[in-house]
Amino acid sequence: MTTSETFAMETGPYIPPEHEKYCLLPGLRESGGEVFSYPAELDAIDEIISEREDGSDAERRRSRLIPYNMQSYAEYFSLLAEYEEKYREEDPDLSESIAWLARAVKRMNVKEDWSVVRYIGDEYDGDGAPGLGLTKGRCYYWPCSREKPVYEGVIDDEEFTSYLYPCDPGSWEVVCDPTGMAARALAGDADTIDRWYPQMAQQPGTFDNAMMEIGVPAKRMRETLAFEADLDEGWSGSESDPVKFPCPGCGATVEHDAWTLVNARRSPELADRLLAGTLFEFSCPECGYSASLTSPCLYLDPEHDACVYLVVDEGMARRAAEMFEGLDGEDSAIGRSEKRIVFDRRDLRGVAVALANGLDDRVVEILKMAVAGSARQQGSVAPDGECEADLVGTEDGDLLFEVEADGAGLTAVLPRGAYDLYADALARSSMAGDRPLVVGRAWAERAVDAFSEEGIL
């Protein structure tokens, strides 16, 4: 079943076939319904809509968007679509925020990416009521996304959403960990609470109070982020430099906008051109000659917290690396983002395609090497010929590659299962936490060597 089919299911819970043996979500399997991971920004968007619907009297307001007692993802996304349409003309910014929320929730609820961890600690009933704690010996989901594989909590016995619990290695046993998130969390790399019985202080206007209004226990401890009216704050807008040059075909002067910075959220039309492979193309208005003009370009993807710098030479690469390393750790949008440096417009396109489809570009680089090797084995490339594979899109979950071999263009299709195989291998390897600025063939070869040395593949 594809992710799209999962989100179209009318009843839940959805449990991937590879997780069925772990007896997850027993309550929902018996009674029906779905669990949700969602971003903290949902609370602020929900508050805005609640105020619009119920007026300024806080006591009268009720939640509109918190996905409690939802039967399926399909039901919830239908609700979000209704509100997005409702406010499209009245408040386009709010409508766009709701659309952003829907995309964020979809990315966060791909259960194939979630870790499965068994609770082996003491019986824990954090709220003094049956069914709202942790049961010894049971397996639980620890949600995360491949774009942000960090600990965000546990889907506990209540089976609604994730709540923070201590990551005490003596209380948890990793069962399935596709992104390596659970292993890292239990090794100490988790932003969580440090006590099993935290004091749940209620503050006016907090998320806890809002949850209590709809009957949800106040035990969701993760911080609620302040929602920005401009979700792109801290990310620069798209920029271009007009350039003039003689057409190689007829010599006429061509005027071309060279995009030096592309913000995928603010300029989705430019992001679409990059994904289609046309962002750097120009055409001569006199003779129709067309080609691609490569220029430096910083690609920003706020939705996936990533920025990718297309550079033109090693000197620029060194300067870009120095810039990125100087930003690491800063409390800024780019400082917190995943960063990459690429040397070719096709590589920039490939990383953008990976981000848009929730794929790890490190795994894609390993697959590129495998696709090129397969083309050689099949005789599509001369033994000493050049061969490059580039990710250009997806189709029904499968990955589409263009293979440039001896000047000829080929197309290769890899099933999603091949990606998942290598993604799982990477998550279990010593390379899992490696976040290089340049993810190229050399890095992919080191990763494959690590898989072999560690007996993973």
C-alpha positions as CSV (number, residue, x, y, z in Angstrom):
1,M,0.0,0.0,0.0
2,T,1.4,3.4,-0.9
3,T,1.4,6.4,1.4
4,S,-1.3,8.1,-0.7
5,E,-3.5,5.0,-0.3
6,T,-2.8,5.0,3.4
7,F,-4.1,8.6,3.7
8,A,-7.1,7.7,1.7
9,M,-8.3,4.9,4.0
10,E,-11.7,5.6,5.5
11,T,-11.1,3.7,8.7
12,G,-8.0,3.3,10.9
13,P,-5.7,2.5,12.3
14,Y,-3.3,2.0,9.5
15,I,-0.5,-0.4,10.5
16,P,2.1,-1.2,7.8
17,P,2.4,-4.9,7.1
18,E,6.0,-5.0,8.5
19,H,4.6,-3.8,11.8
20,E,1.7,-6.1,12.2
21,K,3.6,-8.7,14.2
22,Y,4.3,-6.1,17.0
23,C,0.6,-5.9,18.2
24,L,0.7,-2.1,18.0
25,L,-2.4,0.1,18.8
26,P,-4.5,-2.7,20.3
27,G,-7.2,-0.2,21.5
28,L,-7.7,1.3,18.1
29,R,-7.5,-2.0,16.3
30,E,-10.5,-3.1,18.5
31,S,-12.5,0.1,18.5
32,G,-11.4,1.9,15.3
33,G,-9.7,5.3,14.9
34,E,-6.3,6.7,14.0
35,V,-3.3,8.2,15.9
36,F,-1.7,11.4,14.8
37,S,1.6,13.1,15.1
38,Y,1.4,16.8,14.4
39,P,3.5,20.0,14.7
40,A,3.2,22.5,17.5
41,E,2.1,25.1,15.0
42,L,-1.2,23.4,14.8
43,D,-2.2,24.7,18.2
44,A,-1.8,28.3,17.1
45,I,-3.6,27.8,13.8
46,D,-6.4,26.1,15.7
47,E,-6.6,29.0,18.2
48,I,-6.9,31.5,15.3
49,I,-9.8,29.5,13.7
50,S,-11.5,28.9,17.1
51,E,-11.5,32.7,17.7
52,R,-12.9,33.3,14.3
53,E,-15.7,30.7,14.8
54,D,-16.5,31.4,18.4
55,G,-15.6,35.0,19.0
56,S,-13.2,36.6,21.4
57,D,-14.7,35.0,24.5
58,A,-12.0,32.4,25.4
59,E,-14.4,30.4,27.6
60,R,-16.7,29.7,24.6
61,R,-13.9,28.7,22.2
62,R,-13.4,25.1,21.3
63,S,-10.9,23.2,19.2
64,R,-11.5,22.9,15.5
65,L,-8.3,21.2,14.3
66,I,-6.9,19.0,17.0
67,P,-7.3,15.5,15.5
68,Y,-8.9,13.8,18.5
69,N,-11.3,10.9,18.0
70,M,-10.7,10.9,14.2
71,Q,-11.5,7.7,12.5
72,S,-8.8,8.0,9.8
73,Y,-6.3,10.3,8.2
74,A,-8.7,10.7,5.3
75,E,-11.3,12.2,7.7
76,Y,-8.8,14.6,9.1
77,F,-7.4,15.8,5.8
78,S,-10.9,16.3,4.6
79,L,-11.6,18.5,7.6
80,L,-8.4,20.6,6.9
81,A,-9.4,20.9,3.2
82,E,-12.8,22.3,4.2
83,Y,-11.2,25.0,6.4
84,E,-8.6,25.7,3.7
85,E,-11.4,26.3,1.2
86,K,-13.5,28.3,3.7
87,Y,-10.8,30.9,4.3
88,R,-9.3,31.0,0.8
89,E,-11.0,34.3,-0.1
90,E,-11.6,35.7,3.3
91,D,-8.1,35.2,4.7
92,P,-5.6,33.8,2.1
93,D,-2.8,33.7,4.6
94,L,-4.7,31.6,7.0
95,S,-5.8,29.3,4.2
96,E,-2.2,28.8,3.1
97,S,-1.2,28.1,6.7
98,I,-3.9,25.3,6.8
99,A,-2.6,23.9,3.6
100,W,1.0,24.0,5.0
101,L,-0.4,22.2,8.1
102,A,-1.9,19.4,6.0
103,R,1.4,18.9,4.2
104,A,3.3,18.8,7.5
105,V,0.9,16.3,9.1
106,K,1.2,14.0,6.1
107,R,5.0,14.1,6.3
108,M,4.9,13.3,10.0
109,N,2.5,10.4,9.8
110,V,4.3,8.0,7.5
111,K,4.2,5.1,9.9
112,E,6.7,3.1,7.8
113,D,9.3,5.7,9.1
114,W,8.2,5.5,12.8
115,S,10.3,3.6,15.3
116,V,8.8,0.7,17.3
117,V,10.0,0.4,20.9
118,R,9.0,-2.1,23.6
119,Y,8.4,-0.7,27.1
120,I,10.2,-2.9,29.6
121,G,10.0,-0.7,32.6
122,D,7.5,-0.7,35.5
123,E,3.8,-0.3,35.0
124,Y,3.3,3.4,34.5
125,D,-0.1,5.2,34.8
126,G,0.8,8.8,34.6
127,D,-2.7,10.2,34.9
128,G,-4.2,8.0,37.6
129,A,-6.7,6.6,35.1
130,P,-6.9,3.2,33.3
131,G,-5.5,3.1,29.8
132,L,-3.5,6.3,29.9
133,G,0.0,5.2,30.7
134,L,2.4,2.5,29.6
135,T,2.0,-1.3,29.8
136,K,5.1,-3.4,30.5
137,G,5.9,-5.7,27.6
138,R,3.9,-3.7,25.0
139,C,5.3,-2.2,21.8
140,Y,4.8,1.5,21.2
141,Y,5.2,3.8,18.2
142,W,7.8,6.6,18.5
143,P,6.8,8.9,15.6
144,C,9.2,10.8,13.5
145,S,9.7,11.7,9.8
146,R,12.6,10.9,7.6
147,E,13.1,14.7,7.1
148,K,13.4,15.2,10.9
149,P,14.3,11.9,12.6
150,V,14.3,13.2,16.1
151,Y,12.5,12.0,19.3
152,E,9.2,13.7,19.8
153,G,7.5,11.3,22.2
154,V,5.5,8.1,22.5
155,I,2.1,7.1,21.3
156,D,1.1,5.6,24.7
157,D,-1.9,3.6,25.8
158,E,-4.3,6.5,25.1
159,E,-3.5,6.1,21.4
160,F,-4.1,9.7,20.4
161,T,-0.8,11.4,19.8
162,S,2.8,11.5,21.1
163,Y,3.6,12.5,24.7
164,L,7.1,13.0,26.1
165,Y,8.4,10.2,28.4
166,P,12.0,9.8,29.8
167,C,14.3,8.0,27.4
168,D,15.7,5.7,30.0
169,P,17.6,2.9,28.3
170,G,16.6,0.5,31.1
171,S,12.9,1.1,30.3
172,W,12.9,0.7,26.5
173,E,14.0,-1.9,24.0
174,V,14.3,-1.0,20.3
175,V,12.4,-3.3,18.1
176,C,12.3,-1.5,14.7
177,D,14.2,1.7,14.0
178,P,14.2,2.7,10.3
179,T,15.7,6.1,10.8
180,G,17.9,5.3,13.8
181,M,16.0,7.9,15.8
182,A,15.1,5.6,18.8
183,A,18.7,4.3,19.1
184,R,20.0,7.9,19.2
185,A,17.3,9.0,21.7
186,L,18.1,6.1,24.1
187,A,21.8,7.0,23.7
188,G,21.1,10.4,25.1
189,D,20.3,12.4,22.0
190,A,16.7,13.3,23.0
191,D,15.0,16.5,24.0
192,T,12.6,15.1,26.5
193,I,11.5,15.2,30.2
194,D,13.9,13.6,32.7
195,R,11.3,12.4,35.3
196,W,8.7,9.7,35.1
197,Y,6.2,11.7,37.2
198,P,6.4,15.3,36.1
199,Q,4.3,18.0,37.7
200,M,1.6,19.0,35.1
201,A,1.2,22.7,35.9
202,Q,-1.7,24.4,34.1
203,Q,-1.2,27.9,32.8
204,P,-3.9,30.1,31.4
205,G,-4.1,29.8,27.6
206,T,-1.7,26.9,27.4
207,F,-2.2,23.9,25.1
208,D,-3.0,21.8,28.1
209,N,-6.1,23.8,28.9
210,A,-7.2,23.6,25.3
211,M,-6.8,19.9,25.4
212,M,-8.8,19.6,28.6
213,E,-11.7,21.4,27.0
214,I,-12.1,18.5,24.6
215,G,-11.4,15.9,27.2
216,V,-7.8,15.1,26.5
217,P,-5.5,14.6,29.5
218,A,-2.9,17.4,30.1
219,K,0.2,15.3,29.7
220,R,1.5,16.4,26.3
221,M,4.6,18.1,27.5
222,R,6.4,19.2,24.4
223,E,6.8,22.9,24.0
224,T,4.2,24.8,21.9
225,L,5.9,27.0,19.4
226,A,4.8,30.5,18.8
227,F,3.1,30.5,15.4
228,E,4.5,33.1,13.0
229,A,2.1,34.9,10.6
230,D,4.9,34.5,8.1
231,L,6.0,30.9,8.1
232,D,9.0,31.9,6.0
233,E,10.5,34.2,8.7
234,G,14.3,33.8,8.6
235,W,14.3,32.5,5.0
236,S,15.2,35.0,2.3
237,G,13.0,35.5,-0.7
238,S,13.9,34.4,-4.2
239,E,16.4,36.6,-6.1
240,S,17.7,36.7,-9.7
241,D,20.4,38.5,-11.6
242,P,19.6,39.6,-15.2
243,V,22.4,38.6,-17.6
244,K,23.0,39.3,-21.2
245,F,25.1,37.1,-23.6
246,P,25.3,36.3,-27.3
247,C,23.2,33.4,-28.4
248,P,25.4,30.4,-29.4
249,G,23.0,29.7,-32.3
250,C,22.7,33.1,-34.1
251,G,24.7,35.6,-32.1
252,A,21.7,37.7,-31.0
253,T,21.8,39.2,-27.5
254,V,19.8,37.1,-25.1
255,E,18.5,38.5,-21.8
256,H,18.1,35.9,-19.1
257,D,17.1,35.9,-15.5
258,A,19.7,33.8,-13.6
259,W,18.1,32.7,-10.4
260,T,20.7,33.0,-7.6
261,L,18.3,32.2,-4.8
262,V,15.1,30.2,-4.9
263,N,12.8,29.9,-1.9
264,A,10.6,26.9,-2.6
265,R,7.8,28.1,-0.4
266,R,7.6,31.7,-1.5
267,S,8.2,30.9,-5.1
268,P,6.5,27.5,-5.8
269,E,6.5,28.2,-9.5
270,L,10.3,28.3,-9.5
271,A,10.5,25.2,-7.3
272,D,8.3,23.5,-9.9
273,R,10.6,24.5,-12.7
274,L,13.6,23.1,-10.8
275,L,11.8,19.8,-10.2
276,A,10.9,19.7,-13.9
277,G,14.5,20.5,-14.9
278,T,13.8,23.8,-16.6
279,L,14.9,26.4,-14.0
280,F,18.2,27.0,-15.8
281,E,17.0,26.8,-19.4
282,F,17.0,29.8,-21.8
283,S,15.6,30.2,-25.3
284,C,16.7,32.7,-27.9
285,P,13.8,34.8,-29.1
286,E,15.4,35.2,-32.5
287,C,16.3,31.7,-33.6
288,G,14.7,29.5,-30.9
289,Y,18.0,28.0,-29.8
290,S,17.7,26.6,-26.2
291,A,20.1,25.3,-23.7
292,S,20.8,25.4,-20.0
293,L,22.9,28.1,-18.3
294,T,24.4,27.0,-15.0
295,S,24.9,29.7,-12.4
296,P,25.4,29.6,-8.6
297,C,22.1,29.1,-6.8
298,L,21.1,28.8,-3.2
299,Y,17.9,26.7,-2.9
300,L,15.9,27.1,0.3
301,D,13.2,24.7,1.3
302,P,11.6,26.0,4.5
303,E,9.0,23.3,4.5
304,H,11.7,20.6,4.9
305,D,14.2,22.8,6.8
306,A,16.8,22.4,4.1
307,C,19.1,24.6,2.0
308,V,21.2,23.4,-0.9
309,Y,23.9,25.5,-2.5
310,L,24.8,24.9,-6.2
311,V,28.4,26.1,-6.6
312,V,30.5,26.4,-9.8
313,D,34.0,25.5,-8.6
314,E,36.0,24.3,-5.6
315,G,36.8,27.8,-4.4
316,M,33.1,28.6,-4.1
317,A,32.5,25.3,-2.5
318,R,35.1,26.1,0.2
319,R,33.5,29.5,0.8
320,A,30.0,27.9,1.0
321,A,31.3,25.3,3.5
322,E,32.8,28.0,5.7
323,M,29.5,29.9,5.6
324,F,27.4,26.9,6.5
325,E,29.8,25.8,9.2
326,G,29.7,29.3,10.6
327,L,25.9,29.1,10.7
328,D,25.7,25.7,12.4
329,G,24.3,25.9,15.9
330,E,22.9,29.4,15.4
331,D,19.3,29.9,16.4
332,S,18.2,30.8,12.9
333,A,16.2,29.2,10.2
334,I,19.3,28.3,8.1
335,G,21.4,27.6,11.1
336,R,19.0,24.8,12.1
337,S,18.5,23.5,8.6
338,E,20.0,20.5,6.8
339,K,22.6,21.8,4.5
340,R,24.1,20.5,1.3
341,I,26.6,21.6,-1.4
342,V,26.2,20.4,-5.0
343,F,28.3,21.0,-8.1
344,D,25.8,20.3,-10.9
345,R,22.3,21.6,-11.6
346,R,21.2,18.0,-12.0
347,D,22.4,17.2,-8.5
348,L,20.5,20.3,-7.3
349,R,17.4,19.0,-9.0
350,G,17.9,15.5,-7.5
351,V,18.1,16.9,-3.9
352,A,15.0,19.0,-4.5
353,V,13.1,16.0,-5.8
354,A,14.2,14.0,-2.8
355,L,13.1,16.7,-0.4
356,A,9.7,17.1,-2.2
357,N,9.1,13.3,-1.9
358,G,10.3,12.8,1.7
359,L,13.4,10.9,0.6
360,D,16.9,11.0,2.2
361,D,19.3,12.3,-0.4
362,R,22.1,10.2,1.1
363,V,20.1,7.0,0.3
364,V,19.4,8.4,-3.2
365,E,23.1,8.9,-3.8
366,I,23.7,5.2,-3.0
367,L,20.9,4.3,-5.4
368,K,22.4,6.5,-8.1
369,M,25.6,4.5,-7.8
370,A,23.6,1.2,-8.0
371,V,21.7,2.4,-11.1
372,A,24.9,3.4,-12.9
373,G,26.5,0.1,-12.0
374,S,23.5,-1.8,-13.3
375,A,23.6,0.2,-16.6
376,R,27.3,-1.0,-17.0
377,Q,26.4,-4.6,-16.2
378,Q,23.7,-4.6,-18.8
379,G,26.0,-3.3,-21.5
380,S,24.3,0.0,-21.9
381,V,27.6,1.8,-21.2
382,A,31.1,1.0,-22.6
383,P,33.5,-0.4,-20.0
384,D,35.4,2.9,-20.0
385,G,32.5,5.2,-20.8
386,E,31.0,7.9,-18.6
387,C,27.8,7.1,-16.8
388,E,25.8,9.3,-14.5
389,A,22.4,8.7,-12.9
390,D,20.1,11.4,-11.6
391,L,16.9,11.3,-9.7
392,V,14.2,13.2,-11.6
393,G,10.9,12.2,-10.0
394,T,8.7,9.5,-8.6
395,E,5.8,7.6,-10.0
396,D,3.4,5.5,-7.9
397,G,6.1,5.4,-5.2
398,D,8.8,4.2,-7.5
399,L,11.9,6.3,-8.1
400,L,12.7,7.6,-11.6
401,F,16.3,8.1,-12.7
402,E,17.7,9.5,-15.9
403,V,21.0,7.8,-16.9
404,E,23.4,9.7,-19.1
405,A,25.6,7.1,-20.7
406,D,28.0,7.8,-23.6
407,G,25.9,10.8,-24.7
408,A,22.7,8.8,-24.7
409,G,19.8,9.2,-22.3
410,L,18.2,6.3,-20.6
411,T,15.5,5.9,-18.0
412,A,15.6,3.7,-15.0
413,V,12.8,2.9,-12.5
414,L,13.6,1.5,-9.1
415,P,10.8,0.2,-6.8
416,R,10.3,2.0,-3.5
417,G,11.4,-1.3,-1.8
418,A,14.9,-0.7,-3.1
419,Y,15.0,2.7,-1.4
420,D,13.6,1.3,1.8
421,L,16.2,-1.5,1.8
422,Y,19.1,1.0,1.7
423,A,17.4,3.4,4.0
424,D,17.1,0.7,6.6
425,A,20.7,-0.3,6.1
426,L,21.8,3.3,6.6
427,A,19.7,3.7,9.7
428,R,21.4,0.6,11.2
429,S,24.9,1.5,10.2
430,S,27.7,3.6,11.7
431,M,27.0,6.2,9.0
432,A,23.4,6.9,10.2
433,G,24.4,10.1,12.0
434,D,26.8,11.4,9.3
435,R,25.5,14.7,7.9
436,P,28.1,15.7,5.3
437,L,27.8,19.0,3.3
438,V,28.7,17.1,0.2
439,V,26.8,13.9,-0.5
440,G,28.5,12.5,-3.6
441,R,29.8,9.3,-5.0
442,A,32.7,9.2,-2.6
443,W,30.3,9.4,0.3
444,A,28.1,6.7,-1.2
445,E,31.1,4.4,-1.6
446,R,32.1,4.9,2.0
447,A,28.5,4.1,3.1
448,V,28.3,0.9,1.1
449,D,31.7,-0.2,2.4
450,A,30.4,0.4,6.0
451,F,27.4,-1.7,5.2
452,S,29.6,-4.5,4.1
453,E,32.1,-4.2,7.0
454,E,29.3,-4.2,9.5
455,G,27.4,-7.1,8.0
456,I,24.3,-5.1,7.3
457,L,24.0,-5.9,3.5
